[in-house]
Amino acid sequence: MQWELIGSTAAVLTMFGFVPQMLKIYKTQSVEDVSLVMLLQFCLGMFLWLLYGLHIQDNILIVANSVSFLTLIVAIGLFLKYKKREIKG
């Protein structure tokens, strides 16, 4: 039971780890200091962890990495949206 609590806590922290960055991008409408390569790398990593979680049927890994993957997809979308604005402006 203790390890499930540790895993769940780690999952929650990881799932929402990019939310502060996304909020900053949204509020400032700037991605000047954000690396697209880093976002893509983490997105691929989360997707691979999701596949691994599905393979071993680990609900904590499946939920955490699904949410993290979707969060990173949103972050990449925001990056692309505001990067276009910075290029035009």
C-alpha positions in Angstrom: 0.0 0.0 0.0 2.8 2.4 0.8 4.3 2.0 -2.7 0.9 2.8 -4.3 0.7 6.0 -2.3 4.3 6.9 -3.4 3.4 6.0 -7.0 0.2 8.0 -6.9 1.9 11.0 -5.4 4.6 10.9 -8.1 1.9 10.5 -10.7 0.0 13.6 -9.6 3.2 15.7 -9.5 4.2 14.5 -12.9 0.7 14.9 -14.5 0.5 18.5 -13.6 4.2 19.4 -13.9 3.8 21.4 -17.1 0.6 23.3 -16.1 2.6 26.3 -14.6 4.5 26.6 -17.9 1.3 26.4 -19.9 -0.3 29.1 -17.7 2.8 31.3 -18.2 2.7 30.8 -22.0 -1.1 31.6 -22.0 -0.8 34.7 -19.8 2.3 36.2 -21.5 1.4 34.9 -25.0 5.1 34.3 -25.4 7.2 31.1 -25.9 10.5 33.0 -26.2 12.2 30.9 -23.5 10.5 27.6 -24.2 12.1 24.8 -26.2 10.0 23.0 -28.7 12.5 20.1 -28.7 12.1 19.7 -25.0 8.3 19.6 -25.3 8.4 17.1 -28.1 11.0 14.9 -26.2 8.8 14.8 -23.1 5.7 14.2 -25.1 7.4 11.2 -26.8 8.7 10.0 -23.4 5.2 10.2 -21.9 3.7 8.3 -24.8 6.2 5.5 -24.5 5.6 5.4 -20.7 1.9 5.1 -21.5 2.5 2.2 -23.9 4.6 0.5 -21.2 1.9 1.1 -18.6 -0.7 -0.4 -21.0 1.6 -3.4 -21.6 2.1 -4.2 -17.9 -1.5 -3.1 -17.1 -0.4 -0.6 -14.4 -3.3 1.8 -13.8 -1.1 4.5 -12.1 1.2 4.6 -15.1 -1.7 4.6 -17.6 -3.6 7.4 -15.9 -0.5 9.5 -15.1 1.0 9.3 -18.5 -2.3 9.7 -20.4 -2.9 13.0 -18.5 0.8 14.1 -18.9 0.7 13.3 -22.6 -2.5 15.2 -23.2 -1.1 18.2 -21.1 2.0 18.2 -23.3 -0.1 18.1 -26.5 -1.8 21.2 -25.2 1.5 22.8 -24.4 2.8 22.1 -27.9 -0.4 23.6 -29.4 0.1 26.7 -27.3 3.8 26.8 -28.3 2.9 26.7 -32.0 0.1 29.2 -31.7 2.2 31.8 -29.9 5.4 31.1 -31.9 3.5 32.1 -35.1 2.6 35.4 -33.4 6.2 36.1 -32.4 7.4 35.4 -36.0 4.7 37.7 -37.5 5.2 40.4 -34.9 
